[in-house]
C-alpha cells in the first residue's frame, strides 16, 4: 500500500498538497526512521548483492518537493538555521540507545540509526541513510543521503560516505557489516564495500578509480551497469599507476588508484579490535 501511494503522489503531483498527503509522508518517514523501509537492501540475485528501491528514493525526493523553507533555529540571533519543513533534525530519546556526544553533530529526520551507534562530534547523517547497530561515526565524518552502513562498522574521522539520491534507480554507497573505513577516506558513486573489509587512511573509491588486487592478481572496476565492488575482507590502501601517454611518461606522472595488499587475518583483527575500548 505505502509503495503504491508514494509512487502515485510522486508521479502525479497535485496542484497543491493536502493534509492527507502530509500524513502519508509522515508515515513514510517514520518507516525510514524505524528501518522498516530502506533506499537499498540486500538482494542475493544481484551481482553486487544489493538492489536500489526506487520508490523509497521517490518518497525522499517527494519530501523536498512538499516542504517549505522553515526557521529551525535554536537561537536565531546567534546561529540561524533554515531548511525544508519536512526534514527537521531527527528526535532521539535515551531509550533509543544511541550515543550522540555533545559538540555539533546532526542527524536528519528520515534516517535509521541502530542501537549502540556512537556519533562523535561533529558528524552528519543525511536523509535516507541507514546505519546499523554498534557502528561508530567519528568526528567530521559524513554518511550521505541513502548510504547504507552495516553493523559494527567504524567510519573514521574525516571520512566521506557519499550519497546517491538521484537517479532514483541508482544504487547508493553500501558499506557492509564490520567494515573499517580509515580516516579521510572517501567512498562514492554507488561503490559496494563487502563485509569485514578495511580501507586504509586516505583511500578513495569511486566508479573511475580501478582497484588492483595483488593477492588475487585481479583488477576491479565499475561498469555501465554494475558498481565497483570491494571483496569481503580486503585490505585496501591508496596507490598510484603510471600514465602511459607519452607526455605522462616524459613528465613522470601517475594517476590515483587503490590497491588490495592483503586480506584480513588474526593480526588485522587484533588491530581493529582496539576501538572496542571506546564503546
C-alpha positions as CSV (number, residue, x, y, z in Angstrom):
1,X,0.0,0.0,0.0
2,X,2.7,2.5,1.0
3,X,4.9,2.0,-2.1
4,X,2.0,2.5,-4.5
5,X,0.7,5.6,-2.7
6,X,4.2,7.2,-2.6
7,X,4.8,6.4,-6.3
8,X,1.4,7.8,-7.3
9,X,2.0,11.0,-5.4
10,X,5.5,11.4,-6.8
11,X,4.5,10.7,-10.4
12,X,1.1,12.5,-10.4
13,X,1.9,15.7,-8.4
14,X,-1.3,17.6,-7.4
15,X,-1.8,21.3,-7.8
16,X,-1.3,21.6,-4.0
17,X,-0.6,19.1,-1.2
18,X,-3.4,18.4,1.2
19,X,-3.2,17.2,4.8
20,X,-3.7,13.6,3.7
21,X,-0.5,13.9,1.6
22,X,1.5,15.2,4.5
23,X,0.2,12.3,6.7
24,X,1.3,9.8,4.0
25,X,4.8,11.4,4.0
26,X,4.9,11.3,7.8
27,X,4.1,7.6,7.7
28,X,6.8,7.1,5.1
29,X,9.4,9.0,7.0
30,X,8.6,7.1,10.3
31,X,9.1,3.8,8.5
32,X,12.5,5.1,7.3
33,X,13.4,6.0,10.9
34,X,12.4,2.6,12.1
35,X,14.5,0.9,9.4
36,X,11.4,-0.9,8.0
37,X,12.0,0.5,4.5
38,X,15.4,1.3,3.0
39,X,16.7,3.1,-0.1
40,X,18.6,-0.1,-0.9
41,X,18.5,-3.7,0.5
42,X,20.4,-7.0,0.1
43,X,19.4,-9.0,-2.9
44,X,21.1,-12.4,-3.5
45,X,20.1,-12.3,-7.2
46,X,22.1,-9.1,-7.9
47,X,25.7,-9.3,-8.9
48,X,26.7,-6.8,-6.3
49,X,24.4,-8.4,-3.7
50,X,22.3,-5.3,-3.4
51,X,19.4,-3.5,-5.2
52,X,18.1,0.0,-5.0
53,X,14.5,0.7,-4.0
54,X,13.5,3.4,-6.5
55,X,10.1,4.0,-4.8
56,X,11.8,4.8,-1.5
57,X,14.1,7.4,-3.2
58,X,11.0,8.9,-4.8
59,X,9.5,9.2,-1.4
60,X,12.6,11.1,-0.1
61,X,12.5,13.4,-3.1
62,X,8.8,13.9,-2.5
63,X,9.6,15.3,0.9
64,X,11.8,18.0,-0.6
65,X,9.1,18.9,-3.1
66,X,6.4,19.1,-0.4
67,X,8.3,21.0,2.2
68,X,8.6,24.8,2.6
69,X,11.6,26.7,4.0
70,X,11.2,26.9,7.7
71,X,13.1,28.5,10.5
72,X,14.8,25.7,12.5
73,X,17.0,27.9,14.7
74,X,17.6,27.2,18.3
75,X,18.7,30.8,18.8
76,X,18.2,32.8,15.5
77,X,20.2,35.7,16.8
78,X,23.3,33.6,17.4
79,X,23.1,30.8,14.8
80,X,20.1,30.8,12.3
81,X,19.1,27.5,10.6
82,X,16.7,27.2,7.7
83,X,15.7,24.0,5.9
84,X,12.7,22.3,4.4
85,X,9.9,21.9,6.9
86,X,9.6,18.2,6.0
87,X,13.2,17.4,7.1
88,X,14.0,18.7,10.6
89,X,16.7,17.3,12.8
90,X,15.7,13.8,13.9
91,X,14.5,13.5,17.5
92,X,16.0,10.9,19.8
93,X,15.4,9.7,23.4
94,X,17.8,8.0,25.8
95,X,15.8,4.8,25.4
96,X,16.9,4.6,21.7
97,X,20.4,3.6,22.9
98,X,22.2,5.9,20.6
99,X,25.2,7.9,21.8
100,X,25.3,11.4,20.4
101,X,28.3,13.1,22.0
102,X,27.9,16.9,22.5
103,X,29.6,19.1,20.1
104,X,27.7,19.9,16.9
105,X,26.6,16.6,15.2
106,X,23.4,16.5,13.2
107,X,21.2,13.6,12.0
108,X,18.4,14.4,9.6
109,X,14.9,13.0,10.0
110,X,14.2,10.1,7.8
111,X,17.3,8.0,8.6
112,X,17.8,4.8,10.5
113,X,20.2,4.8,13.4
114,X,20.6,1.5,15.2
115,X,21.1,0.8,18.8
116,X,24.6,1.2,20.1
117,X,25.6,3.6,17.3
118,X,28.2,6.2,18.5
119,X,28.2,9.7,16.9
120,X,31.3,11.7,17.6
121,X,31.1,15.4,17.0
122,X,30.8,17.0,14.6
123,X,29.4,14.4,12.1
124,X,26.3,14.4,9.8
125,X,23.9,11.7,8.7
126,X,21.7,12.7,5.8
127,X,18.1,11.6,4.9
128,X,17.6,8.1,3.7
129,X,20.8,6.8,5.3
130,X,20.8,3.5,7.2
131,X,23.4,3.0,10.0
132,X,23.4,-0.4,11.6
133,X,23.8,-1.4,15.3
134,X,27.1,-0.8,17.0
135,X,28.6,1.4,14.3
136,X,30.8,4.3,15.2
137,X,30.7,7.5,13.1
138,X,33.7,9.6,14.0
139,X,34.4,13.3,14.0
140,X,33.9,15.2,10.7
141,X,32.5,12.1,9.0
142,X,29.6,12.2,6.6
143,X,27.1,9.5,5.9
144,X,25.4,10.8,2.7
145,X,21.8,10.5,1.6
146,X,20.6,6.9,1.1
147,X,24.0,5.4,2.0
148,X,23.7,2.0,3.7
149,X,26.2,1.3,6.5
150,X,26.1,-2.1,8.3
151,X,26.6,-3.2,11.9
152,X,29.7,-2.8,13.9
153,X,31.5,-0.6,11.4
154,X,33.9,2.3,12.1
155,X,33.6,5.3,9.9
156,X,36.8,7.1,10.9
157,X,37.4,10.8,11.3
158,X,37.1,12.9,8.2
159,X,35.7,10.1,6.1
160,X,33.0,10.7,3.4
161,X,30.4,8.0,2.6
162,X,28.9,9.6,-0.4
163,X,25.1,9.8,-1.0
164,X,23.3,8.7,-4.2
165,X,19.7,10.1,-4.2
166,X,19.4,10.6,-7.9
167,X,18.8,9.0,-10.3
168,X,16.2,7.0,-8.3
169,X,17.3,3.7,-9.8
170,X,21.0,4.1,-9.0
171,X,22.5,2.0,-6.2
172,X,23.7,4.2,-3.2
173,X,27.0,3.6,-1.5
174,X,27.0,0.3,0.5
175,X,29.2,-0.4,3.5
176,X,28.5,-3.9,4.8
177,X,29.0,-5.2,8.3
178,X,32.3,-4.9,10.3
179,X,34.0,-2.6,7.8
180,X,36.6,-0.2,8.9
181,X,36.8,3.0,6.8
182,X,40.1,4.8,7.6
183,X,40.4,8.5,8.3
184,X,40.0,10.9,5.4
185,X,38.8,8.1,3.1
186,X,36.0,8.6,0.6
187,X,33.6,6.1,-0.9
188,X,31.4,7.4,-3.7
189,X,29.1,6.7,-6.7
190,X,27.4,3.5,-5.5
191,X,30.5,1.6,-4.5
192,X,29.9,-1.6,-2.5
193,X,32.4,-2.4,0.2
194,X,31.8,-6.0,1.3
195,X,31.8,-7.2,4.9
196,X,35.0,-7.0,7.1
197,X,36.9,-5.0,4.5
198,X,39.4,-2.4,5.7
199,X,40.1,0.8,3.9
200,X,43.4,2.4,4.8
201,X,43.7,6.1,5.6
202,X,43.1,8.3,2.6
203,X,41.6,5.6,0.3
204,X,39.3,6.9,-2.4
205,X,36.8,4.6,-4.1
206,X,34.5,5.6,-7.0
207,X,33.4,4.5,-10.5
208,X,36.6,6.0,-12.1
209,X,39.4,4.6,-10.0
210,X,40.4,0.9,-10.6
211,X,41.4,-1.3,-7.7
212,X,44.4,-3.6,-8.1
213,X,44.3,-6.9,-6.2
214,X,47.9,-8.0,-5.6
215,X,46.7,-11.1,-3.8
216,X,44.4,-12.5,-6.4
217,X,46.0,-10.9,-9.4
218,X,42.8,-9.1,-10.4
219,X,41.6,-5.6,-11.3
220,X,38.2,-4.4,-10.1
221,X,36.3,-1.6,-11.9
222,X,32.8,-0.4,-12.2
223,X,30.9,-0.9,-15.5
224,X,28.0,0.8,-17.1
225,X,25.5,-1.4,-15.2
226,X,27.5,-2.6,-12.2
227,X,29.2,-0.7,-9.3
228,X,32.7,-1.1,-8.1
229,X,32.7,-4.0,-5.5
230,X,35.4,-4.4,-2.9
231,X,35.8,-8.1,-1.9
232,X,35.0,-9.3,1.6
233,X,37.9,-9.0,4.0
234,X,40.1,-7.0,1.6
235,X,42.7,-4.6,3.0
236,X,42.7,-1.6,0.6
237,X,45.3,1.2,0.6
238,X,45.9,4.2,-1.6
239,X,48.2,3.7,-4.6
240,X,49.2,5.1,-8.0
241,X,49.7,3.8,-11.5
242,X,52.0,5.3,-14.2
243,X,50.5,7.3,-17.0
244,X,51.1,5.5,-20.3
245,X,50.6,8.6,-22.5
246,X,53.9,9.7,-23.9
247,X,53.7,13.1,-22.2
248,X,52.8,11.4,-19.0
249,X,55.9,9.2,-19.2
250,X,58.0,12.2,-20.1
251,X,56.8,14.1,-17.1
252,X,56.8,11.1,-14.7
253,X,53.1,11.4,-14.0
254,X,50.9,8.9,-12.2
255,X,47.2,8.6,-11.5
256,X,45.4,7.7,-8.3
257,X,44.3,4.1,-7.7
258,X,43.6,1.7,-4.9
259,X,45.5,-1.5,-4.1
260,X,44.4,-4.6,-2.2
261,X,47.6,-5.6,-0.4
262,X,46.2,-8.5,1.7
263,X,43.1,-10.0,3.2
264,X,42.1,-9.8,6.9
265,X,43.8,-12.2,9.3
266,X,44.2,-12.5,13.1
267,X,46.8,-9.7,13.2
268,X,44.4,-7.3,11.4
269,X,41.5,-8.3,13.6
270,X,43.6,-7.5,16.7
271,X,44.4,-4.0,15.5
272,X,40.8,-3.3,14.6
273,X,39.5,-4.6,18.0
274,X,41.3,-1.8,19.8
275,X,38.4,0.5,19.2
276,X,36.1,-1.6,21.4
277,X,37.6,0.2,24.4
278,X,35.8,3.3,23.2
279,X,32.3,1.8,23.4
